[in-house]
């Protein structure tokens, strides 16, 4: 029974969105693609992936922040 609870807890933790680490733009032919690494397994992921294809971690690609002084958005 303990094993089932551990599996369920592990699966639920994967559903909490985490921000990719080491985000950078990569030139691919004529495109600039935002790439990063999965925070759970360090697998390379692209900005259009909502889940890591290696471990299933849900990803949060929100790259905008608001400047509190003038309420403008800027890229992280």
PyMOL Python script that loads the backbone (N, CA, C, O; Angstrom):
from pymol import cmd

cmd.read_pdbstr("""\
ATOM      1  N   UNK A   1       0.824  -1.198   0.000  1.00  0.00           N
ATOM      2  CA  UNK A   1       0.000   0.000   0.000  1.00  0.00           C
ATOM      3  C   UNK A   1       0.865   1.258   0.000  1.00  0.00           C
ATOM      4  O   UNK A   1       0.532   2.234  -0.672  1.00  0.00           O
ATOM      5  N   UNK A   2       1.966   1.246   0.742  1.00  0.00           N
ATOM      6  CA  UNK A   2       2.856   2.397   0.792  1.00  0.00           C
ATOM      7  C   UNK A   2       3.423   2.695  -0.589  1.00  0.00           C
ATOM      8  O   UNK A   2       3.608   3.858  -0.949  1.00  0.00           O
ATOM      9  N   UNK A   3       3.699   1.655  -1.356  1.00  0.00           N
ATOM     10  CA  UNK A   3       4.258   1.816  -2.690  1.00  0.00           C
ATOM     11  C   UNK A   3       3.288   2.574  -3.601  1.00  0.00           C
ATOM     12  O   UNK A   3       3.717   3.422  -4.383  1.00  0.00           O
ATOM     13  N   UNK A   4       1.996   2.282  -3.510  1.00  0.00           N
ATOM     14  CA  UNK A   4       0.992   2.974  -4.322  1.00  0.00           C
ATOM     15  C   UNK A   4       0.934   4.448  -3.965  1.00  0.00           C
ATOM     16  O   UNK A   4       0.818   5.292  -4.853  1.00  0.00           O
ATOM     17  N   UNK A   5       1.012   4.773  -2.685  1.00  0.00           N
ATOM     18  CA  UNK A   5       0.972   6.170  -2.253  1.00  0.00           C
ATOM     19  C   UNK A   5       2.184   6.929  -2.778  1.00  0.00           C
ATOM     20  O   UNK A   5       2.064   8.089  -3.172  1.00  0.00           O
ATOM     21  N   UNK A   6       3.333   6.297  -2.787  1.00  0.00           N
ATOM     22  CA  UNK A   6       4.542   6.936  -3.293  1.00  0.00           C
ATOM     23  C   UNK A   6       4.444   7.206  -4.789  1.00  0.00           C
ATOM     24  O   UNK A   6       4.884   8.252  -5.268  1.00  0.00           O
ATOM     25  N   UNK A   7       3.868   6.264  -5.523  1.00  0.00           N
ATOM     26  CA  UNK A   7       3.700   6.431  -6.964  1.00  0.00           C
ATOM     27  C   UNK A   7       2.730   7.565  -7.258  1.00  0.00           C
ATOM     28  O   UNK A   7       2.968   8.372  -8.155  1.00  0.00           O
ATOM     29  N   UNK A   8       1.640   7.627  -6.507  1.00  0.00           N
ATOM     30  CA  UNK A   8       0.656   8.687  -6.695  1.00  0.00           C
ATOM     31  C   UNK A   8       1.264  10.047  -6.365  1.00  0.00           C
ATOM     32  O   UNK A   8       1.055  11.012  -7.100  1.00  0.00           O
ATOM     33  N   UNK A   9       2.012  10.133  -5.269  1.00  0.00           N
ATOM     34  CA  UNK A   9       2.644  11.393  -4.880  1.00  0.00           C
ATOM     35  C   UNK A   9       3.643  11.838  -5.948  1.00  0.00           C
ATOM     36  O   UNK A   9       3.713  13.023  -6.274  1.00  0.00           O
ATOM     37  N   UNK A  10       4.407  10.909  -6.489  1.00  0.00           N
ATOM     38  CA  UNK A  10       5.381  11.221  -7.539  1.00  0.00           C
ATOM     39  C   UNK A  10       4.677  11.764  -8.779  1.00  0.00           C
ATOM     40  O   UNK A  10       5.125  12.747  -9.368  1.00  0.00           O
ATOM     41  N   UNK A  11       3.580  11.129  -9.174  1.00  0.00           N
ATOM     42  CA  UNK A  11       2.835  11.565 -10.358  1.00  0.00           C
ATOM     43  C   UNK A  11       2.222  12.940 -10.146  1.00  0.00           C
ATOM     44  O   UNK A  11       2.208  13.761 -11.063  1.00  0.00           O
ATOM     45  N   UNK A  12       1.718  13.198  -8.950  1.00  0.00           N
ATOM     46  CA  UNK A  12       1.129  14.506  -8.668  1.00  0.00           C
ATOM     47  C   UNK A  12       2.173  15.614  -8.653  1.00  0.00           C
ATOM     48  O   UNK A  12       1.894  16.729  -9.091  1.00  0.00           O
ATOM     49  N   UNK A  13       3.363  15.327  -8.159  1.00  0.00           N
ATOM     50  CA  UNK A  13       4.443  16.316  -8.156  1.00  0.00           C
ATOM     51  C   UNK A  13       4.840  16.697  -9.576  1.00  0.00           C
ATOM     52  O   UNK A  13       5.215  17.844  -9.823  1.00  0.00           O
ATOM     53  N   UNK A  14       4.765  15.760 -10.507  1.00  0.00           N
ATOM     54  CA  UNK A  14       5.108  16.030 -11.907  1.00  0.00           C
ATOM     55  C   UNK A  14       4.108  16.978 -12.559  1.00  0.00           C
ATOM     56  O   UNK A  14       4.428  17.618 -13.561  1.00  0.00           O
ATOM     57  N   UNK A  15       2.899  17.076 -12.004  1.00  0.00           N
ATOM     58  CA  UNK A  15       1.870  17.937 -12.577  1.00  0.00           C
ATOM     59  C   UNK A  15       1.995  19.393 -12.138  1.00  0.00           C
ATOM     60  O   UNK A  15       1.334  20.263 -12.705  1.00  0.00           O
ATOM     61  N   UNK A  16       2.821  19.668 -11.148  1.00  0.00           N
ATOM     62  CA  UNK A  16       3.056  21.044 -10.717  1.00  0.00           C
ATOM     63  C   UNK A  16       4.015  21.687 -11.721  1.00  0.00           C
ATOM     64  O   UNK A  16       5.151  21.233 -11.856  1.00  0.00           O
ATOM     65  N   UNK A  17       3.576  22.740 -12.430  1.00  0.00           N
ATOM     66  CA  UNK A  17       4.444  23.342 -13.453  1.00  0.00           C
ATOM     67  C   UNK A  17       5.710  23.949 -12.845  1.00  0.00           C
ATOM     68  O   UNK A  17       5.654  24.660 -11.842  1.00  0.00           O
ATOM     69  N   UNK A  18       6.843  23.655 -13.468  1.00  0.00           N
ATOM     70  CA  UNK A  18       8.122  24.214 -13.044  1.00  0.00           C
ATOM     71  C   UNK A  18       8.766  24.889 -14.243  1.00  0.00           C
ATOM     72  O   UNK A  18       8.602  24.449 -15.381  1.00  0.00           O
ATOM     73  N   UNK A  19       9.497  25.961 -13.977  1.00  0.00           N
ATOM     74  CA  UNK A  19      10.148  26.703 -15.055  1.00  0.00           C
ATOM     75  C   UNK A  19      11.403  25.979 -15.528  1.00  0.00           C
ATOM     76  O   UNK A  19      12.194  25.500 -14.715  1.00  0.00           O
ATOM     77  N   UNK A  20      11.586  25.900 -16.846  1.00  0.00           N
ATOM     78  CA  UNK A  20      12.820  25.322 -17.380  1.00  0.00           C
ATOM     79  C   UNK A  20      14.025  26.153 -16.946  1.00  0.00           C
ATOM     80  O   UNK A  20      13.907  27.355 -16.708  1.00  0.00           O
ATOM     81  N   UNK A  21      15.160  25.515 -16.847  1.00  0.00           N
ATOM     82  CA  UNK A  21      16.382  26.206 -16.430  1.00  0.00           C
ATOM     83  C   UNK A  21      17.281  26.433 -17.647  1.00  0.00           C
ATOM     84  O   UNK A  21      17.194  25.712 -18.642  1.00  0.00           O
ATOM     85  N   UNK A  22      18.126  27.425 -17.551  1.00  0.00           N
ATOM     86  CA  UNK A  22      19.094  27.700 -18.620  1.00  0.00           C
ATOM     87  C   UNK A  22      18.441  28.071 -19.938  1.00  0.00           C
ATOM     88  O   UNK A  22      18.877  27.614 -20.994  1.00  0.00           O
ATOM     89  N   UNK A  23      17.395  28.898 -19.891  1.00  0.00           N
ATOM     90  CA  UNK A  23      16.699  29.269 -21.125  1.00  0.00           C
ATOM     91  C   UNK A  23      17.611  30.098 -22.016  1.00  0.00           C
ATOM     92  O   UNK A  23      18.336  30.978 -21.551  1.00  0.00           O
ATOM     93  N   UNK A  24      17.557  29.792 -23.310  1.00  0.00           N
ATOM     94  CA  UNK A  24      18.361  30.508 -24.286  1.00  0.00           C
ATOM     95  C   UNK A  24      17.728  30.336 -25.661  1.00  0.00           C
ATOM     96  O   UNK A  24      16.965  29.398 -25.890  1.00  0.00           O
ATOM     97  N   UNK A  25      18.049  31.242 -26.566  1.00  0.00           N
ATOM     98  CA  UNK A  25      17.574  31.140 -27.935  1.00  0.00           C
ATOM     99  C   UNK A  25      18.628  30.429 -28.773  1.00  0.00           C
ATOM    100  O   UNK A  25      19.822  30.706 -28.660  1.00  0.00           O
ATOM    101  N   UNK A  26      18.164  29.503 -29.621  1.00  0.00           N
ATOM    102  CA  UNK A  26      19.042  28.723 -30.483  1.00  0.00           C
ATOM    103  C   UNK A  26      18.629  28.983 -31.930  1.00  0.00           C
ATOM    104  O   UNK A  26      17.445  28.915 -32.260  1.00  0.00           O
ATOM    105  N   UNK A  27      19.594  29.277 -32.786  1.00  0.00           N
ATOM    106  CA  UNK A  27      19.305  29.473 -34.208  1.00  0.00           C
ATOM    107  C   UNK A  27      19.145  28.117 -34.871  1.00  0.00           C
ATOM    108  O   UNK A  27      20.030  27.265 -34.802  1.00  0.00           O
ATOM    109  N   UNK A  28      18.002  27.932 -35.511  1.00  0.00           N
ATOM    110  CA  UNK A  28      17.741  26.711 -36.258  1.00  0.00           C
ATOM    111  C   UNK A  28      17.241  27.123 -37.624  1.00  0.00           C
ATOM    112  O   UNK A  28      16.091  27.539 -37.770  1.00  0.00           O
ATOM    113  N   UNK A  29      18.092  27.009 -38.625  1.00  0.00           N
ATOM    114  CA  UNK A  29      17.838  27.497 -39.977  1.00  0.00           C
ATOM    115  C   UNK A  29      17.469  28.973 -39.895  1.00  0.00           C
ATOM    116  O   UNK A  29      18.327  29.779 -39.536  1.00  0.00           O
ATOM    117  N   UNK A  30      16.245  29.367 -40.208  1.00  0.00           N
ATOM    118  CA  UNK A  30      15.854  30.780 -40.175  1.00  0.00           C
ATOM    119  C   UNK A  30      15.051  31.121 -38.924  1.00  0.00           C
ATOM    120  O   UNK A  30      14.471  32.204 -38.849  1.00  0.00           O
ATOM    121  N   UNK A  31      15.004  30.229 -37.951  1.00  0.00           N
ATOM    122  CA  UNK A  31      14.183  30.424 -36.760  1.00  0.00           C
ATOM    123  C   UNK A  31      15.041  30.577 -35.511  1.00  0.00           C
ATOM    124  O   UNK A  31      16.113  29.981 -35.403  1.00  0.00           O
ATOM    125  N   UNK A  32      14.564  31.372 -34.582  1.00  0.00           N
ATOM    126  CA  UNK A  32      15.147  31.427 -33.237  1.00  0.00           C
ATOM    127  C   UNK A  32      14.204  30.665 -32.322  1.00  0.00           C
ATOM    128  O   UNK A  32      13.053  31.062 -32.148  1.00  0.00           O
ATOM    129  N   UNK A  33      14.671  29.595 -31.748  1.00  0.00           N
ATOM    130  CA  UNK A  33      13.832  28.752 -30.899  1.00  0.00           C
ATOM    131  C   UNK A  33      14.309  28.882 -29.462  1.00  0.00           C
ATOM    132  O   UNK A  33      15.499  28.752 -29.175  1.00  0.00           O
ATOM    133  N   UNK A  34      13.365  29.139 -28.560  1.00  0.00           N
ATOM    134  CA  UNK A  34      13.674  29.215 -27.141  1.00  0.00           C
ATOM    135  C   UNK A  34      13.822  27.793 -26.608  1.00  0.00           C
ATOM    136  O   UNK A  34      12.896  26.988 -26.713  1.00  0.00           O
ATOM    137  N   UNK A  35      14.977  27.488 -26.041  1.00  0.00           N
ATOM    138  CA  UNK A  35      15.277  26.164 -25.506  1.00  0.00           C
ATOM    139  C   UNK A  35      15.606  26.292 -24.020  1.00  0.00           C
ATOM    140  O   UNK A  35      15.954  27.372 -23.543  1.00  0.00           O
ATOM    141  N   UNK A  36      15.492  25.197 -23.309  1.00  0.00           N
ATOM    142  CA  UNK A  36      15.847  25.154 -21.903  1.00  0.00           C
ATOM    143  C   UNK A  36      16.038  23.715 -21.480  1.00  0.00           C
ATOM    144  O   UNK A  36      15.991  22.800 -22.302  1.00  0.00           O
ATOM    145  N   UNK A  37      16.253  23.524 -20.196  1.00  0.00           N
ATOM    146  CA  UNK A  37      16.404  22.172 -19.656  1.00  0.00           C
ATOM    147  C   UNK A  37      15.309  21.920 -18.635  1.00  0.00           C
ATOM    148  O   UNK A  37      14.916  22.812 -17.883  1.00  0.00           O
ATOM    149  N   UNK A  38      14.829  20.692 -18.625  1.00  0.00           N
ATOM    150  CA  UNK A  38      13.822  20.295 -17.651  1.00  0.00           C
ATOM    151  C   UNK A  38      14.435  20.390 -16.253  1.00  0.00           C
ATOM    152  O   UNK A  38      15.537  19.890 -16.030  1.00  0.00           O
ATOM    153  N   UNK A  39      13.736  21.025 -15.310  1.00  0.00           N
ATOM    154  CA  UNK A  39      14.295  21.165 -13.966  1.00  0.00           C
ATOM    155  C   UNK A  39      14.369  19.836 -13.206  1.00  0.00           C
ATOM    156  O   UNK A  39      15.104  19.727 -12.224  1.00  0.00           O
ATOM    157  N   UNK A  40      13.624  18.841 -13.648  1.00  0.00           N
ATOM    158  CA  UNK A  40      13.624  17.552 -12.954  1.00  0.00           C
ATOM    159  C   UNK A  40      14.724  16.613 -13.449  1.00  0.00           C
ATOM    160  O   UNK A  40      15.416  15.985 -12.648  1.00  0.00           O
ATOM    161  N   UNK A  41      14.882  16.519 -14.782  1.00  0.00           N
ATOM    162  CA  UNK A  41      15.826  15.526 -15.318  1.00  0.00           C
ATOM    163  C   UNK A  41      16.922  16.118 -16.196  1.00  0.00           C
ATOM    164  O   UNK A  41      17.786  15.387 -16.680  1.00  0.00           O
ATOM    165  N   UNK A  42      16.897  17.445 -16.409  1.00  0.00           N
ATOM    166  CA  UNK A  42      17.909  18.168 -17.205  1.00  0.00           C
ATOM    167  C   UNK A  42      17.877  17.813 -18.693  1.00  0.00           C
ATOM    168  O   UNK A  42      18.885  17.977 -19.380  1.00  0.00           O
ATOM    169  N   UNK A  43      16.749  17.333 -19.201  1.00  0.00           N
ATOM    170  CA  UNK A  43      16.565  16.998 -20.603  1.00  0.00           C
ATOM    171  C   UNK A  43      16.316  18.283 -21.385  1.00  0.00           C
ATOM    172  O   UNK A  43      15.646  19.185 -20.884  1.00  0.00           O
ATOM    173  N   UNK A  44      16.849  18.384 -22.615  1.00  0.00           N
ATOM    174  CA  UNK A  44      16.636  19.565 -23.453  1.00  0.00           C
ATOM    175  C   UNK A  44      15.179  19.606 -23.915  1.00  0.00           C
ATOM    176  O   UNK A  44      14.650  18.620 -24.428  1.00  0.00           O
ATOM    177  N   UNK A  45      14.537  20.767 -23.724  1.00  0.00           N
ATOM    178  CA  UNK A  45      13.145  20.941 -24.137  1.00  0.00           C
ATOM    179  C   UNK A  45      13.017  22.251 -24.914  1.00  0.00           C
ATOM    180  O   UNK A  45      13.773  23.196 -24.688  1.00  0.00           O
ATOM    181  N   UNK A  46      12.052  22.294 -25.831  1.00  0.00           N
ATOM    182  CA  UNK A  46      11.777  23.494 -26.625  1.00  0.00           C
ATOM    183  C   UNK A  46      10.553  24.197 -26.061  1.00  0.00           C
ATOM    184  O   UNK A  46       9.752  23.593 -25.348  1.00  0.00           O
ATOM    185  N   UNK A  47      10.414  25.483 -26.387  1.00  0.00           N
ATOM    186  CA  UNK A  47       9.361  26.307 -25.795  1.00  0.00           C
ATOM    187  C   UNK A  47       7.952  25.821 -26.108  1.00  0.00           C
ATOM    188  O   UNK A  47       7.024  26.144 -25.367  1.00  0.00           O
ATOM    189  N   UNK A  48       7.762  25.067 -27.162  1.00  0.00           N
ATOM    190  CA  UNK A  48       6.421  24.596 -27.509  1.00  0.00           C
ATOM    191  C   UNK A  48       6.034  23.318 -26.758  1.00  0.00           C
ATOM    192  O   UNK A  48       4.899  22.857 -26.881  1.00  0.00           O
ATOM    193  N   UNK A  49       6.951  22.744 -25.990  1.00  0.00           N
ATOM    194  CA  UNK A  49       6.653  21.554 -25.209  1.00  0.00           C
ATOM    195  C   UNK A  49       6.086  21.960 -23.853  1.00  0.00           C
ATOM    196  O   UNK A  49       6.709  22.734 -23.126  1.00  0.00           O
ATOM    197  N   UNK A  50       4.932  21.451 -23.517  1.00  0.00           N
ATOM    198  CA  UNK A  50       4.301  21.746 -22.226  1.00  0.00           C
ATOM    199  C   UNK A  50       4.694  20.722 -21.175  1.00  0.00           C
ATOM    200  O   UNK A  50       4.537  20.961 -19.977  1.00  0.00           O
ATOM    201  N   UNK A  51       5.205  19.581 -21.621  1.00  0.00           N
ATOM    202  CA  UNK A  51       5.669  18.522 -20.729  1.00  0.00           C
ATOM    203  C   UNK A  51       7.024  18.035 -21.233  1.00  0.00           C
ATOM    204  O   UNK A  51       7.278  18.037 -22.437  1.00  0.00           O
ATOM    205  N   UNK A  52       7.884  17.622 -20.323  1.00  0.00           N
ATOM    206  CA  UNK A  52       9.174  17.045 -20.706  1.00  0.00           C
ATOM    207  C   UNK A  52       8.915  15.684 -21.354  1.00  0.00           C
ATOM    208  O   UNK A  52       8.189  14.859 -20.800  1.00  0.00           O
ATOM    209  N   UNK A  53       9.503  15.452 -22.513  1.00  0.00           N
ATOM    210  CA  UNK A  53       9.297  14.186 -23.209  1.00  0.00           C
ATOM    211  C   UNK A  53      10.077  13.036 -22.566  1.00  0.00           C
ATOM    212  O   UNK A  53       9.851  11.872 -22.894  1.00  0.00           O
ATOM    213  N   UNK A  54      10.985  13.360 -21.661  1.00  0.00           N
ATOM    214  CA  UNK A  54      11.773  12.321 -21.001  1.00  0.00           C
ATOM    215  C   UNK A  54      11.120  11.846 -19.699  1.00  0.00           C
ATOM    216  O   UNK A  54      10.958  10.643 -19.493  1.00  0.00           O
ATOM    217  N   UNK A  55      10.746  12.782 -18.820  1.00  0.00           N
ATOM    218  CA  UNK A  55      10.250  12.386 -17.495  1.00  0.00           C
ATOM    219  C   UNK A  55       8.784  12.759 -17.244  1.00  0.00           C
ATOM    220  O   UNK A  55       8.195  12.296 -16.267  1.00  0.00           O
ATOM    221  N   UNK A  56       8.186  13.590 -18.111  1.00  0.00           N
ATOM    222  CA  UNK A  56       6.787  13.954 -17.947  1.00  0.00           C
ATOM    223  C   UNK A  56       6.531  15.162 -17.066  1.00  0.00           C
ATOM    224  O   UNK A  56       5.377  15.462 -16.760  1.00  0.00           O
ATOM    225  N   UNK A  57       7.583  15.865 -16.648  1.00  0.00           N
ATOM    226  CA  UNK A  57       7.422  17.051 -15.811  1.00  0.00           C
ATOM    227  C   UNK A  57       6.670  18.127 -16.582  1.00  0.00           C
ATOM    228  O   UNK A  57       7.017  18.425 -17.725  1.00  0.00           O
ATOM    229  N   UNK A  58       5.642  18.715 -15.967  1.00  0.00           N
ATOM    230  CA  UNK A  58       4.915  19.813 -16.586  1.00  0.00           C
ATOM    231  C   UNK A  58       5.784  21.065 -16.532  1.00  0.00           C
ATOM    232  O   UNK A  58       6.412  21.348 -15.512  1.00  0.00           O
ATOM    233  N   UNK A  59       5.817  21.824 -17.648  1.00  0.00           N
ATOM    234  CA  UNK A  59       6.694  22.980 -17.764  1.00  0.00           C
ATOM    235  C   UNK A  59       5.898  24.275 -17.831  1.00  0.00           C
ATOM    236  O   UNK A  59       4.809  24.318 -18.404  1.00  0.00           O
ATOM    237  N   UNK A  60       6.449  25.326 -17.242  1.00  0.00           N
ATOM    238  CA  UNK A  60       5.867  26.658 -17.268  1.00  0.00           C
ATOM    239  C   UNK A  60       6.834  27.560 -18.018  1.00  0.00           C
ATOM    240  O   UNK A  60       7.892  27.905 -17.491  1.00  0.00           O
ATOM    241  N   UNK A  61       6.489  27.942 -19.235  1.00  0.00           N
ATOM    242  CA  UNK A  61       7.365  28.748 -20.071  1.00  0.00           C
ATOM    243  C   UNK A  61       7.077  30.236 -19.967  1.00  0.00           C
ATOM    244  O   UNK A  61       7.523  30.992 -20.831  1.00  0.00           O
ATOM    245  N   UNK A  62       6.362  30.687 -18.964  1.00  0.00           N
ATOM    246  CA  UNK A  62       6.054  32.104 -18.831  1.00  0.00           C
ATOM    247  C   UNK A  62       7.360  32.894 -18.770  1.00  0.00           C
ATOM    248  O   UNK A  62       8.151  32.736 -17.841  1.00  0.00           O
ATOM    249  N   UNK A  63       7.572  33.739 -19.765  1.00  0.00           N
ATOM    250  CA  UNK A  63       8.839  34.470 -19.856  1.00  0.00           C
ATOM    251  C   UNK A  63       8.669  35.967 -19.678  1.00  0.00           C
ATOM    252  O   UNK A  63       9.602  36.732 -19.920  1.00  0.00           O
ATOM    253  N   UNK A  64       7.486  36.390 -19.257  1.00  0.00           N
ATOM    254  CA  UNK A  64       7.285  37.826 -19.086  1.00  0.00           C
ATOM    255  C   UNK A  64       7.179  38.177 -17.613  1.00  0.00           C
ATOM    256  O   UNK A  64       6.682  37.393 -16.804  1.00  0.00           O
ATOM    257  N   UNK A  65       7.651  39.355 -17.284  1.00  0.00           N
ATOM    258  CA  UNK A  65       7.530  39.901 -15.941  1.00  0.00           C
ATOM    259  C   UNK A  65       7.004  41.319 -16.072  1.00  0.00           C
ATOM    260  O   UNK A  65       7.173  41.958 -17.111  1.00  0.00           O
ATOM    261  N   UNK A  66       6.381  41.799 -15.041  1.00  0.00           N
ATOM    262  CA  UNK A  66       5.865  43.161 -15.058  1.00  0.00           C
ATOM    263  C   UNK A  66       6.752  44.048 -14.197  1.00  0.00           C
ATOM    264  O   UNK A  66       7.070  43.716 -13.055  1.00  0.00           O
ATOM    265  N   UNK A  67       7.143  45.180 -14.764  1.00  0.00           N
ATOM    266  CA  UNK A  67       7.894  46.173 -14.014  1.00  0.00           C
ATOM    267  C   UNK A  67       6.888  46.925 -13.144  1.00  0.00           C
ATOM    268  O   UNK A  67       5.947  47.525 -13.664  1.00  0.00           O
ATOM    269  N   UNK A  68       7.076  46.898 -11.846  1.00  0.00           N
ATOM    270  CA  UNK A  68       6.093  47.481 -10.935  1.00  0.00           C
ATOM    271  C   UNK A  68       6.044  49.005 -11.012  1.00  0.00           C
ATOM    272  O   UNK A  68       5.031  49.602 -10.649  1.00  0.00           O
ATOM    273  N   UNK A  69       7.108  49.639 -11.475  1.00  0.00           N
ATOM    274  CA  UNK A  69       7.113  51.098 -11.539  1.00  0.00           C
ATOM    275  C   UNK A  69       6.220  51.646 -12.648  1.00  0.00           C
ATOM    276  O   UNK A  69       5.394  52.525 -12.404  1.00  0.00           O
ATOM    277  N   UNK A  70       6.382  51.134 -13.856  1.00  0.00           N
ATOM    278  CA  UNK A  70       5.587  51.662 -14.963  1.00  0.00           C
ATOM    279  C   UNK A  70       4.636  50.631 -15.559  1.00  0.00           C
ATOM    280  O   UNK A  70       4.021  50.890 -16.593  1.00  0.00           O
ATOM    281  N   UNK A  71       4.504  49.458 -14.923  1.00  0.00           N
ATOM    282  CA  UNK A  71       3.561  48.414 -15.313  1.00  0.00           C
ATOM    283  C   UNK A  71       3.776  47.921 -16.744  1.00  0.00           C
ATOM    284  O   UNK A  71       2.814  47.590 -17.437  1.00  0.00           O
ATOM    285  N   UNK A  72       5.038  47.872 -17.191  1.00  0.00           N
ATOM    286  CA  UNK A  72       5.359  47.378 -18.520  1.00  0.00           C
ATOM    287  C   UNK A  72       5.863  45.947 -18.433  1.00  0.00           C
ATOM    288  O   UNK A  72       6.449  45.532 -17.434  1.00  0.00           O
ATOM    289  N   UNK A  73       5.620  45.206 -19.507  1.00  0.00           N
ATOM    290  CA  UNK A  73       6.099  43.831 -19.567  1.00  0.00           C
ATOM    291  C   UNK A  73       7.491  43.801 -20.200  1.00  0.00           C
ATOM    292  O   UNK A  73       7.797  44.593 -21.092  1.00  0.00           O
ATOM    293  N   UNK A  74       8.310  42.893 -19.734  1.00  0.00           N
ATOM    294  CA  UNK A  74       9.617  42.686 -20.350  1.00  0.00           C
ATOM    295  C   UNK A  74       9.965  41.205 -20.280  1.00  0.00           C
ATOM    296  O   UNK A  74       9.395  40.460 -19.483  1.00  0.00           O
ATOM    297  N   UNK A  75      10.891  40.794 -21.110  1.00  0.00           N
ATOM    298  CA  UNK A  75      11.277  39.386 -21.182  1.00  0.00           C
ATOM    299  C   UNK A  75      12.277  39.055 -20.102  1.00  0.00           C
ATOM    300  O   UNK A  75      13.135  39.870 -19.763  1.00  0.00           O
ATOM    301  N   UNK A  76      12.166  37.865 -19.567  1.00  0.00           N
ATOM    302  CA  UNK A  76      13.058  37.373 -18.515  1.00  0.00           C
ATOM    303  C   UNK A  76      14.390  36.991 -19.116  1.00  0.00           C
ATOM    304  O   UNK A  76      15.288  36.552 -18.398  1.00  0.00           O
TER     305      UNK A  76
END
""", "prot")
cmd.dss("prot")
cmd.show_as("cartoon", "prot")
cmd.util.cbc("prot")
cmd.orient("prot")
